[in-house]
Amino acid sequence: MNKSDLVDKIAEKSELSKAASKKALDASLEAIKEALAAGDKVALIGFGTFSVATRPAHEGINPSNKEKIMIAEKKIAKFKAGADLADAL
């Protein structure tokens, strides 16, 4: 399912127009992105939790020339499924 399919499903289930559904989805995703950028956790009860984790610096290998390189520390987004979502799967 891609974003336009999701907008169609939201419009169908909520009886909103596709334009209103797209605005609602975009606003929701933007709010989640802003919260994660600020280092906050976003918990949607029953669905799951979005959080930020730090991947530590580590040694890697450049695949083109097989030289060892240092890969810098990096922040990543994580998602942990909630109980309702896990049960649905």
SEKOL-523102 format. One line per 3 residues: number of its first residue (from 1); for each residue x, y, z of N, C-alpha, C. Coordinates in steps of 0.05 Angstrom, whole numbers, plus 32768, in hexadecimal, padded with zeros to 4 digits. Layout:
NUM	X Y Z X Y Z X Y Z ~ ...
END
This chain:
1	8011 7FE9 8000 8000 8000 8000 8012 8019 8000 ~ 800C 802B 7FEE 801C 8044 7FED 800B 805B 7FF9 ~ 8015 8073 7FF9 8008 8089 8005 7FED 808F 7FF9
4	7FEA 808E 7FDF 7FD0 8094 7FD2 7FBC 807E 7FD9 ~ 7FC5 8065 7FDB 7FB2 8050 7FE4 7FA9 8055 8000 ~ 7FBB 805E 8011 7FB4 8063 802D 7FA0 807B 802E
7	7FA5 808F 801F 7F92 80A6 801E 7F77 809C 8015 ~ 7F75 808B 8001 7F5C 8080 7FF8 7F4E 8071 800E ~ 7F5C 8060 801D 7F51 8051 8033 7F47 8063 804A
10	7F56 8078 8050 7F4E 808B 8065 7F34 8099 805C ~ 7F33 80A1 8043 7F1B 80AF 8039 7F03 809C 803A ~ 7F07 8084 8033 7EF1 8070 8033 7EE7 806B 8050
13	7EF9 8066 8062 7EF2 805F 807E 7EE7 8076 808E ~ 7EF1 808E 8088 7EE9 80A6 8098 7ED3 80B6 808B ~ 7ECD 80AF 8072 7EB9 80BE 8063 7EC1 80DB 805E
16	7EDB 80E0 805C 7EE5 80FA 8055 7EEC 80FA 8038 ~ 7EF0 8112 802D 7EF9 8113 8011 7F16 810A 8010 ~ 7F1F 8103 7FF8 7F3B 80FB 7FF4 7F4E 8112 7FFB
19	7F46 812A 7FF4 7F57 8142 7FFA 7F5A 8146 8018 ~ 7F43 8143 8027 7F44 8146 8044 7F54 812F 8051 ~ 7F51 8117 8046 7F60 8100 8050 7F7E 8104 804C
22	7F86 810E 8035 7FA2 8113 802F 7FAD 8128 8042 ~ 7F9E 813D 8047 7FA7 8152 805A 7FAA 8147 8076 ~ 7F97 8136 807E 7F99 812A 8099 7FB1 8118 809B
25	7FB6 8107 8087 7FCC 80F5 8087 7FE7 8105 8087 ~ 7FE9 8119 8076 8001 8129 8075 8006 8137 808F ~ 7FF1 8142 809C 7FF4 814F 80B6 7FFD 813C 80CB
28	7FF2 8124 80CB 7FFA 810F 80DE 8017 8107 80DB ~ 801F 8102 80C3 803B 80FA 80BE 804E 8111 80C5 ~ 8046 8129 80BF 8057 8140 80C6 805A 8143 80E4
31	8044 813F 80F3 8045 8141 8110 8057 812B 811C ~ 8055 8113 8111 8067 80FD 811A 8084 8104 8114 ~ 8089 810E 80FC 80A5 8114 80F4 80B0 812A 8106
34	80A0 813F 810C 80AA 8155 811D 80AF 814B 813A ~ 809E 8139 8144 80A2 812E 815F 80BC 811E 8160 ~ 80C0 810D 814C 80D8 80FD 814B 80F1 810E 8148
37	80F0 8123 8138 8107 8135 8134 810E 8143 814E ~ 80F9 8148 815F 80FE 8154 8179 8107 8140 818E ~ 8108 8127 8187 8111 8112 8199 80FB 8106 81AA
40	80E2 810D 81A4 80CC 8102 81B2 80C4 80E6 81A8 ~ 80B4 80D8 81B8 80A9 80BF 81B0 808B 80C3 81A9 ~ 8081 80B6 8195 8065 80B8 818D 8058 809D 8191
43	8046 809B 81A4 8038 8082 81AB 801B 8083 81A2 ~ 8014 8072 8190 7FF8 806F 8187 7FED 8055 8193 ~ 7FDE 8058 81A9 7FD5 8040 81B8 7FC7 802C 81A6
46	7FD0 8013 81A7 7FC5 7FFE 8197 7FD2 7FFB 817C ~ 7FDE 8010 8172 7FEB 800F 8158 8009 800B 815B ~ 8016 801C 8169 8032 801A 816D 803F 8033 8176
49	805A 8032 8179 8069 8048 8183 8080 804E 8171 ~ 8083 8068 8169 8099 8072 8159 80AD 807E 816D ~ 80C6 8079 816A 80DA 8084 817B 80F4 8089 816B
52	8107 8097 8178 8121 809C 816C 8136 808D 817C ~ 8147 807F 816D 815D 8070 817A 8177 807A 816D ~ 818D 8075 817B 81A7 807C 8170 81B6 8063 8169
55	81BE 8061 8150 81CF 804B 8147 81EC 8054 814B ~ 81FB 8045 815C 8216 804E 8162 8229 804D 814A ~ 823F 805C 814C 8254 805B 8137 825F 803F 8137
58	8266 8036 811F 8272 801B 811D 8282 801A 8103 ~ 8292 8004 8102 82A4 8000 80EB 8295 7FF1 80D5 ~ 8298 7FFA 80BC 828C 7FEC 80A6 82A0 7FE8 8090
61	8297 7FDD 807A 82A9 7FD7 8063 829D 7FE4 804A ~ 82AD 7FF3 803C 82A5 7FFF 8023 82A4 7FE8 800E ~ 828C 7FE3 8003 8289 7FCC 7FF1 8298 7FCF 7FD7
64	829E 7FE7 7FCE 82AB 7FEA 7FB4 82C9 7FE4 7FB6 ~ 82D6 7FEA 7FCD 82F3 7FE6 7FCE 82FB 7FD5 7FE7 ~ 82E8 7FCC 7FF6 82EC 7FBB 800E 82FD 7FC8 8024
67	82FF 7FE2 8023 830D 7FF0 8039 82FB 7FF4 8051 ~ 8307 7FF2 8069 82F8 7FF7 8081 82F2 8015 8084 ~ 82DA 801C 808C 82D2 8038 8090 82C4 803A 80AB
70	82C3 8051 80B7 82B4 8056 80CF 8299 8062 80C7 ~ 8284 8056 80D0 8269 805F 80CB 8260 806F 80E4 ~ 8258 8088 80E0 8252 809A 80F6 8239 8092 8104
73	8236 809C 811D 821E 8098 812D 8207 80A5 811E ~ 81EF 8099 8120 81D8 80A2 8111 81BF 809E 8121 ~ 81AD 80B2 811F 8192 80AF 812B 8180 80A2 8117
76	8170 808F 8121 815D 8080 810F 8141 8081 811C ~ 812D 807E 810B 8111 807C 8114 810B 805E 8119 ~ 80FE 8058 812F 80F6 803D 8135 80D8 803C 8138
79	80CD 8024 8132 80B0 8020 8137 80AC 8005 8145 ~ 809C 8006 815A 8096 7FED 8168 8078 7FEA 8166 ~ 806F 7FD4 815B 8052 7FCF 8158 8044 7FCC 8173
82	802C 7FD7 8175 801C 7FD4 818D 800E 7FB9 818D ~ 8000 7FB4 81A3 7FF3 7F9A 81A7 7FDD 7F95 8192 ~ 7FCD 7FA9 818D 7FB7 7FA5 8179 7FC2 7F9F 815D
85	7FD7 7FAD 8156 7FE3 7FA9 813B 7FF0 7F8E 813A ~ 7FFE 7F86 814F 800C 7F6C 814F 7FF7 7F56 814E ~ 7FE1 7F59 815C 7FCC 7F44 815C 7FBF 7F42 8140
88	7FBC 7F58 8132 7FB0 7F58 8118 7FC2 7F4A 8103 ~ 7FDB 7F4A 8108 7FED 7F3D 80F5 7FEE 7F1F 80FA
END
